[in-house]
Amino acid sequence: MKRLQLSLLPFAYATRNLLRDIPRLLQIVAGSGAVVFLIFAAGAFNEGMKSMLRASGSGHNVMLLSAGSEESVERSEIDVQVESLATAGIRGIDTRLGQPAVSGEVHFMGELSTVEGGKQQALLRGITPAAFEVHRDVRIIAGEFPRVGEILVGKQAYHILGTSIEAIHPGVAIEFEGQHFTVSGIFAAPGTVMESEVWFDRSDLMTMTQRDSLSCVIVRLQQPEGYSAADLFAKQRLDLELSAIREAVYYDTLSGFFAPIRAMTWLTAGLIAAGAIFGGFNLLYAAFAARIRELATLQAIGFRRTAVCISLIQESLLATLSGTLLAAFAAVLLLEGRSVQFSIGTFSLELSGSVLCSGLLTGMLLGVLGAVPPTLRCLPAQLHSKPKSITK
Protein backbone atom coordinates (compact mmCIF):
# COMPACT_ATOMS: atom_id res chain seq x y z
CA MET A 1 0.00 0.00 0.00
CA LYS A 2 1.16 3.51 -0.74
CA ARG A 3 0.24 6.49 1.34
CA LEU A 4 -1.20 9.42 -0.59
CA GLN A 5 1.07 12.46 -0.57
CA LEU A 6 -0.81 15.14 1.41
CA SER A 7 -0.51 18.92 0.78
CA LEU A 8 -2.25 22.20 1.35
CA LEU A 9 -5.40 23.06 -0.53
CA PRO A 10 -4.87 25.17 -3.66
CA PHE A 11 -4.89 28.89 -3.02
CA ALA A 12 -7.51 29.27 -5.75
CA TYR A 13 -9.91 27.28 -3.56
CA ALA A 14 -9.86 30.02 -0.92
CA THR A 15 -10.36 32.81 -3.48
CA ARG A 16 -13.30 31.03 -5.14
CA ASN A 17 -14.99 30.47 -1.79
CA LEU A 18 -14.85 34.19 -1.02
CA LEU A 19 -16.95 34.95 -4.09
CA ARG A 20 -19.59 32.35 -3.22
CA ASP A 21 -21.24 34.72 -0.71
CA ILE A 22 -20.78 38.33 -1.85
CA PRO A 23 -22.84 39.96 0.98
CA ARG A 24 -20.75 38.17 3.61
CA LEU A 25 -17.54 39.19 1.81
CA LEU A 26 -18.63 42.84 1.72
CA GLN A 27 -19.47 42.73 5.43
CA ILE A 28 -16.02 41.44 6.36
CA VAL A 29 -14.22 43.87 4.04
CA ALA A 30 -16.23 46.86 5.32
CA GLY A 31 -15.85 45.85 8.99
CA SER A 32 -12.12 45.24 8.81
CA GLY A 33 -11.61 48.39 6.72
CA ALA A 34 -13.42 50.52 9.31
CA VAL A 35 -11.32 49.11 12.16
CA VAL A 36 -8.02 49.56 10.33
CA PHE A 37 -9.00 53.09 9.28
CA LEU A 38 -9.60 53.89 12.95
CA ILE A 39 -6.15 52.50 13.80
CA PHE A 40 -4.66 54.72 11.10
CA ALA A 41 -6.52 57.73 12.51
CA ALA A 42 -5.37 57.05 16.09
CA GLY A 43 -1.79 56.50 14.99
CA ALA A 44 -1.74 59.60 12.76
CA PHE A 45 -3.15 61.68 15.64
CA ASN A 46 -0.45 60.49 18.03
CA GLU A 47 2.37 60.86 15.53
CA GLY A 48 1.24 64.34 14.51
CA MET A 49 1.04 65.59 18.09
CA LYS A 50 4.40 64.12 19.07
CA SER A 51 6.11 65.47 15.94
CA MET A 52 4.76 68.98 16.54
CA LEU A 53 5.87 69.10 20.17
CA ARG A 54 9.23 67.58 19.27
CA ALA A 55 9.82 70.17 16.55
CA SER A 56 8.76 73.08 18.77
CA GLY A 57 11.77 72.83 21.06
CA SER A 58 15.27 73.65 19.85
CA GLY A 59 18.22 71.82 21.35
CA HIS A 60 20.14 75.14 21.40
CA ASN A 61 17.52 77.02 23.43
CA VAL A 62 17.24 77.26 27.22
CA MET A 63 14.22 78.76 28.97
CA LEU A 64 14.61 80.73 32.20
CA LEU A 65 11.36 80.45 34.15
CA SER A 66 10.28 81.24 37.67
CA ALA A 67 11.01 78.35 40.05
CA GLY A 68 8.01 76.02 40.27
CA SER A 69 6.60 76.94 36.86
CA GLU A 70 8.61 74.48 34.78
CA GLU A 71 5.45 72.80 33.43
CA SER A 72 3.57 75.96 32.38
CA VAL A 73 5.24 79.05 31.00
CA GLU A 74 1.93 80.95 31.24
CA ARG A 75 2.10 80.74 35.06
CA SER A 76 5.70 81.93 35.22
CA GLU A 77 6.59 85.47 36.30
CA ILE A 78 10.15 86.77 36.35
CA ASP A 79 11.66 90.24 36.62
CA VAL A 80 12.18 92.20 33.40
CA GLN A 81 15.84 92.74 34.31
CA VAL A 82 16.51 88.98 33.96
CA GLU A 83 16.84 89.54 30.21
CA SER A 84 19.84 91.86 30.56
CA LEU A 85 21.29 89.92 33.50
CA ALA A 86 21.18 86.67 31.53
CA THR A 87 22.85 88.33 28.55
CA ALA A 88 25.74 89.42 30.75
CA GLY A 89 25.92 86.39 33.04
CA ILE A 90 25.63 83.35 30.74
CA ARG A 91 28.62 82.33 28.67
CA GLY A 92 28.30 80.76 25.24
CA ILE A 93 25.27 82.75 24.03
CA ASP A 94 24.86 82.65 20.26
CA THR A 95 25.10 85.95 18.39
CA ARG A 96 24.20 87.11 14.91
CA LEU A 97 25.49 90.40 13.51
CA GLY A 98 26.60 91.25 17.02
CA GLN A 99 23.09 90.80 18.45
CA PRO A 100 22.94 88.30 21.38
CA ALA A 101 20.20 85.68 20.98
CA VAL A 102 18.28 86.45 24.18
CA SER A 103 14.54 87.02 24.08
CA GLY A 104 12.41 88.10 27.03
CA GLU A 105 8.82 87.07 26.32
CA VAL A 106 5.33 87.27 27.78
CA HIS A 107 3.05 84.25 27.25
CA PHE A 108 -0.64 84.72 27.88
CA MET A 109 -3.77 82.71 27.10
CA GLY A 110 -6.37 85.31 26.10
CA GLU A 111 -9.56 85.82 24.13
CA LEU A 112 -9.44 87.39 20.68
CA SER A 113 -12.45 88.53 18.67
CA THR A 114 -12.74 88.36 14.90
CA VAL A 115 -15.62 89.25 12.59
CA GLU A 116 -16.15 85.65 11.43
CA GLY A 117 -15.04 83.57 14.40
CA GLY A 118 -16.35 85.56 17.37
CA LYS A 119 -14.47 85.21 20.66
CA GLN A 120 -11.86 82.46 20.75
CA GLN A 121 -9.01 81.66 23.12
CA ALA A 122 -5.50 81.71 21.69
CA LEU A 123 -1.95 81.69 22.99
CA LEU A 124 -0.57 85.23 22.83
CA ARG A 125 3.15 85.96 22.91
CA GLY A 126 4.64 89.37 23.63
CA ILE A 127 7.96 89.72 21.82
CA THR A 128 10.71 92.06 20.74
CA PRO A 129 12.75 91.75 17.50
CA ALA A 130 15.18 89.54 19.47
CA ALA A 131 12.59 86.73 19.27
CA PHE A 132 13.70 86.06 15.69
CA GLU A 133 17.29 85.57 16.90
CA VAL A 134 16.10 82.81 19.24
CA HIS A 135 13.40 81.18 17.11
CA ARG A 136 15.37 80.69 13.91
CA ASP A 137 12.61 78.66 12.19
CA VAL A 138 10.17 81.58 12.24
CA ARG A 139 9.80 83.50 8.97
CA ILE A 140 7.49 86.40 8.11
CA ILE A 141 5.81 85.32 4.87
CA ALA A 142 3.52 88.34 4.43
CA GLY A 143 3.61 91.87 5.81
CA GLU A 144 6.14 93.09 8.37
CA PHE A 145 7.16 93.04 12.04
CA PRO A 146 4.47 94.49 14.34
CA ARG A 147 4.78 97.97 15.73
CA VAL A 148 2.75 99.43 18.59
CA GLY A 149 -0.93 98.65 18.03
CA GLU A 150 -0.14 95.81 15.59
CA ILE A 151 0.11 92.01 15.83
CA LEU A 152 1.80 89.21 13.94
CA VAL A 153 -0.39 86.17 13.30
CA GLY A 154 0.77 82.57 12.81
CA LYS A 155 -0.04 80.82 9.55
CA GLN A 156 -2.26 78.24 11.30
CA ALA A 157 -3.87 80.65 13.79
CA TYR A 158 -7.06 80.85 11.75
CA HIS A 159 -7.96 77.38 13.11
CA ILE A 160 -7.73 78.66 16.68
CA LEU A 161 -9.60 81.86 15.83
CA GLY A 162 -12.44 79.91 14.23
CA THR A 163 -12.26 81.75 10.92
CA SER A 164 -11.16 81.09 7.36
CA ILE A 165 -7.61 81.43 6.10
CA GLU A 166 -8.71 84.19 3.71
CA ALA A 167 -10.09 86.26 6.61
CA ILE A 168 -6.66 86.63 8.29
CA HIS A 169 -4.32 88.85 6.30
CA PRO A 170 -2.34 92.08 6.80
CA GLY A 171 -4.62 95.01 7.45
CA VAL A 172 -7.38 93.07 9.21
CA ALA A 173 -8.34 94.22 12.73
CA ILE A 174 -8.57 91.77 15.66
CA GLU A 175 -9.99 92.80 19.01
CA PHE A 176 -8.31 92.04 22.34
CA GLU A 177 -9.51 93.39 25.70
CA GLY A 178 -11.77 95.92 23.97
CA GLN A 179 -9.00 97.34 21.78
CA HIS A 180 -8.44 96.74 18.07
CA PHE A 181 -5.06 95.59 16.82
CA THR A 182 -4.13 95.55 13.14
CA VAL A 183 -2.54 92.44 11.63
CA SER A 184 0.83 93.63 10.36
CA GLY A 185 1.99 90.29 8.97
CA ILE A 186 1.72 86.51 8.80
CA PHE A 187 4.54 84.26 9.96
CA ALA A 188 5.34 80.59 9.40
CA ALA A 189 7.09 78.20 11.77
CA PRO A 190 6.51 74.82 10.10
CA GLY A 191 5.59 71.93 12.38
CA THR A 192 5.66 73.93 15.65
CA VAL A 193 3.08 75.24 18.11
CA MET A 194 4.20 78.79 17.32
CA GLU A 195 2.36 78.70 13.98
CA SER A 196 -0.93 78.80 15.90
CA GLU A 197 0.04 81.77 18.10
CA VAL A 198 -0.58 85.50 17.85
CA TRP A 199 2.47 87.67 18.55
CA PHE A 200 2.12 91.16 20.06
CA ASP A 201 4.61 93.90 20.65
CA ARG A 202 5.79 93.05 24.17
CA SER A 203 4.98 96.47 25.61
CA ASP A 204 1.44 96.29 24.20
CA LEU A 205 0.75 92.89 25.70
CA MET A 206 2.18 93.83 29.10
CA THR A 207 0.02 96.95 29.13
CA MET A 208 -3.15 95.12 28.10
CA THR A 209 -2.63 92.33 30.65
CA GLN A 210 -1.57 94.78 33.38
CA ARG A 211 1.66 93.03 34.23
CA ASP A 212 5.18 94.32 34.80
CA SER A 213 6.97 90.98 34.60
CA LEU A 214 8.06 88.54 31.89
CA SER A 215 6.93 84.95 31.51
CA CYS A 216 10.34 83.67 30.46
CA VAL A 217 13.67 84.56 28.95
CA ILE A 218 14.78 82.28 26.13
CA VAL A 219 18.53 82.04 25.51
CA ARG A 220 20.02 80.49 22.37
CA LEU A 221 23.40 78.88 23.02
CA GLN A 222 26.18 78.33 20.54
CA GLN A 223 26.36 74.66 21.55
CA PRO A 224 23.62 72.51 23.17
CA GLU A 225 26.24 71.40 25.73
CA GLY A 226 26.32 74.97 27.05
CA TYR A 227 23.17 74.33 29.10
CA SER A 228 25.29 73.95 32.23
CA ALA A 229 26.23 77.66 32.05
CA ALA A 230 22.56 78.69 31.99
CA ASP A 231 21.73 76.27 34.78
CA LEU A 232 24.61 77.61 36.88
CA PHE A 233 23.39 81.18 36.34
CA ALA A 234 19.90 80.26 37.55
CA LYS A 235 21.24 78.50 40.64
CA GLN A 236 23.65 81.28 41.56
CA ARG A 237 21.07 84.07 41.35
CA LEU A 238 18.91 82.93 44.25
CA ASP A 239 17.42 86.41 44.49
CA LEU A 240 15.77 85.98 41.06
CA GLU A 241 14.19 82.58 41.90
CA LEU A 242 14.87 81.14 38.47
CA SER A 243 14.80 77.68 36.97
CA ALA A 244 16.62 76.79 33.74
CA ILE A 245 15.10 74.15 31.49
CA ARG A 246 15.97 73.10 27.96
CA GLU A 247 13.26 74.17 25.52
CA ALA A 248 13.14 70.65 24.06
CA VAL A 249 12.64 69.19 27.54
CA TYR A 250 9.83 71.66 28.24
CA TYR A 251 7.89 70.50 25.17
CA ASP A 252 8.63 66.87 26.02
CA THR A 253 6.99 67.55 29.36
CA LEU A 254 3.97 68.97 27.54
CA SER A 255 3.88 65.80 25.46
CA GLY A 256 3.65 63.78 28.67
CA PHE A 257 0.82 66.02 29.85
CA PHE A 258 -1.20 65.09 26.75
CA ALA A 259 -0.32 61.37 27.03
CA PRO A 260 -3.76 60.48 28.52
CA ILE A 261 -5.44 61.95 25.43
CA ARG A 262 -3.25 59.86 23.15
CA ALA A 263 -3.87 56.79 25.28
CA MET A 264 -7.62 57.39 25.01
CA THR A 265 -7.45 57.36 21.20
CA TRP A 266 -5.68 53.97 21.27
CA LEU A 267 -8.13 52.62 23.84
CA THR A 268 -11.08 53.66 21.70
CA ALA A 269 -9.55 52.06 18.62
CA GLY A 270 -8.78 48.88 20.60
CA LEU A 271 -12.32 48.55 21.93
CA ILE A 272 -13.81 48.95 18.47
CA ALA A 273 -11.31 46.43 17.08
CA ALA A 274 -12.29 43.96 19.80
CA GLY A 275 -15.95 44.41 18.91
CA ALA A 276 -15.14 43.79 15.25
CA ILE A 277 -13.28 40.60 16.11
CA PHE A 278 -16.22 39.21 18.08
CA GLY A 279 -18.56 40.18 15.26
CA GLY A 280 -16.23 38.37 12.88
CA PHE A 281 -16.43 35.26 15.07
CA ASN A 282 -20.19 35.05 14.55
CA LEU A 283 -20.04 35.89 10.85
CA LEU A 284 -17.34 33.35 10.02
CA TYR A 285 -18.78 30.66 12.27
CA ALA A 286 -22.10 30.86 10.42
CA ALA A 287 -20.25 30.71 7.09
CA PHE A 288 -18.02 27.79 8.05
CA ALA A 289 -20.80 25.86 9.78
CA ALA A 290 -22.83 25.93 6.57
CA ARG A 291 -19.95 24.14 4.83
CA ILE A 292 -19.36 21.33 7.33
CA ARG A 293 -20.20 18.63 4.76
CA GLU A 294 -17.83 20.22 2.28
CA LEU A 295 -15.06 20.34 4.87
CA ALA A 296 -15.69 16.73 5.82
CA THR A 297 -15.45 15.75 2.14
CA LEU A 298 -12.07 17.44 1.86
CA GLN A 299 -10.83 15.36 4.80
CA ALA A 300 -12.31 12.20 3.30
CA ILE A 301 -10.34 12.59 0.07
CA GLY A 302 -7.09 12.93 2.00
CA PHE A 303 -6.53 16.53 3.08
CA ARG A 304 -5.48 16.94 6.67
CA ARG A 305 -7.47 19.05 9.06
CA THR A 306 -4.45 21.36 9.32
CA ALA A 307 -4.63 22.02 5.57
CA VAL A 308 -8.35 22.72 5.77
CA CYS A 309 -7.80 25.08 8.71
CA ILE A 310 -5.08 26.99 6.83
CA SER A 311 -7.35 27.35 3.80
CA LEU A 312 -10.14 28.82 5.95
CA ILE A 313 -7.69 31.28 7.52
CA GLN A 314 -6.52 32.24 4.02
CA GLU A 315 -10.12 33.11 3.13
CA SER A 316 -10.43 35.31 6.18
CA LEU A 317 -7.08 37.00 5.55
CA LEU A 318 -7.93 37.76 1.93
CA ALA A 319 -11.10 39.51 3.03
CA THR A 320 -9.57 41.50 5.90
CA LEU A 321 -6.46 42.51 3.94
CA SER A 322 -8.73 43.76 1.13
CA GLY A 323 -10.42 45.92 3.76
CA THR A 324 -6.97 47.01 5.01
CA LEU A 325 -5.96 48.09 1.51
CA LEU A 326 -9.13 50.15 1.12
CA ALA A 327 -8.56 51.69 4.58
CA ALA A 328 -4.99 52.65 3.59
CA PHE A 329 -6.24 54.46 0.46
CA ALA A 330 -8.92 56.21 2.49
CA ALA A 331 -6.40 57.23 5.17
CA VAL A 332 -4.04 58.78 2.61
CA LEU A 333 -6.89 60.71 1.01
CA LEU A 334 -8.73 61.79 4.16
CA LEU A 335 -6.14 61.91 6.97
CA GLU A 336 -2.66 62.73 5.69
CA GLY A 337 -1.85 66.38 6.36
CA ARG A 338 -5.27 67.26 7.81
CA SER A 339 -5.03 69.90 10.53
CA VAL A 340 -6.30 69.16 14.04
CA GLN A 341 -6.80 71.86 16.65
CA PHE A 342 -6.13 71.38 20.35
CA SER A 343 -5.49 73.60 23.35
CA ILE A 344 -1.98 74.90 22.62
CA GLY A 345 -1.90 74.78 18.85
CA THR A 346 -2.68 73.05 15.60
CA PHE A 347 -0.91 70.00 14.24
CA SER A 348 -1.19 67.88 11.09
CA LEU A 349 -2.08 64.20 11.09
CA GLU A 350 0.95 62.17 10.08
CA LEU A 351 0.86 58.71 8.49
CA SER A 352 4.38 57.56 9.33
CA GLY A 353 5.86 54.19 8.49
CA SER A 354 5.12 52.86 11.97
CA VAL A 355 1.46 53.91 11.66
CA LEU A 356 1.11 52.14 8.31
CA CYS A 357 2.75 49.01 9.73
CA SER A 358 0.40 49.03 12.74
CA GLY A 359 -2.60 49.22 10.38
CA LEU A 360 -1.29 46.31 8.28
CA LEU A 361 -0.61 44.26 11.40
CA THR A 362 -4.13 45.00 12.66
CA GLY A 363 -5.62 43.78 9.38
CA MET A 364 -3.65 40.54 9.63
CA LEU A 365 -4.65 40.01 13.26
CA LEU A 366 -8.30 40.58 12.39
CA GLY A 367 -8.04 37.92 9.70
CA VAL A 368 -6.32 35.34 11.89
CA LEU A 369 -8.07 35.96 15.21
CA GLY A 370 -11.44 36.21 13.52
CA ALA A 371 -11.02 32.88 11.72
CA VAL A 372 -9.27 30.60 14.22
CA PRO A 373 -12.11 30.14 16.82
CA PRO A 374 -14.81 29.38 14.18
CA THR A 375 -12.38 27.03 12.43
CA LEU A 376 -11.63 25.15 15.64
CA ARG A 377 -15.36 24.94 16.34
CA CYS A 378 -16.11 23.48 12.92
CA LEU A 379 -13.07 21.17 13.03
CA PRO A 380 -13.18 19.93 16.66
CA ALA A 381 -10.77 17.06 16.17
CA GLN A 382 -7.08 17.52 16.84
CA LEU A 383 -5.40 19.37 14.03
CA HIS A 384 -2.30 17.21 14.17
CA SER A 385 -4.12 13.97 13.62
CA LYS A 386 -3.32 12.15 10.38
CA PRO A 387 -5.90 10.97 7.81
CA LYS A 388 -6.34 7.32 7.10
CA SER A 389 -4.22 5.94 4.32
CA ILE A 390 -5.82 5.59 0.88
CA THR A 391 -4.82 2.70 -1.26
CA LYS A 392 -4.83 2.55 -4.99
Secondary structure as UniProt FT lines:
FT   HELIX           11..18
FT   TURN            19..20
FT   HELIX           22..56
FT   TURN            59..60
FT   STRAND          61..66
FT   TURN            67..68
FT   TURN            70..71
FT   HELIX           73..75
FT   TURN            80..81
FT   HELIX           82..89
FT   TURN            91..92
FT   STRAND          95..96
FT   TURN            97..98
FT   STRAND          99..100
FT   STRAND          102..114
FT   TURN            115..117
FT   STRAND          118..127
FT   TURN            129..130
FT   HELIX           131..134
FT   TURN            136..137
FT   STRAND          139..143
FT   TURN            148..149
FT   STRAND          150..154
FT   TURN            155..156
FT   HELIX           157..161
FT   HELIX           165..167
FT   TURN            170..171
FT   STRAND          173..176
FT   TURN            177..178
FT   STRAND          179..188
FT   TURN            190..191
FT   HELIX           193..196
FT   STRAND          198..201
FT   HELIX           202..208
FT   TURN            209..210
FT   STRAND          216..221
FT   HELIX           224..226
FT   HELIX           227..236
FT   HELIX           238..240
FT   STRAND          242..246
FT   HELIX           247..257
FT   HELIX           259..289
FT   TURN            290..291
FT   HELIX           292..300
FT   TURN            301..302
FT   HELIX           305..334
FT   TURN            335..337
FT   STRAND          339..342
FT   TURN            343..344
FT   STRAND          345..348
FT   HELIX           353..378
FT   TURN            383..384
//
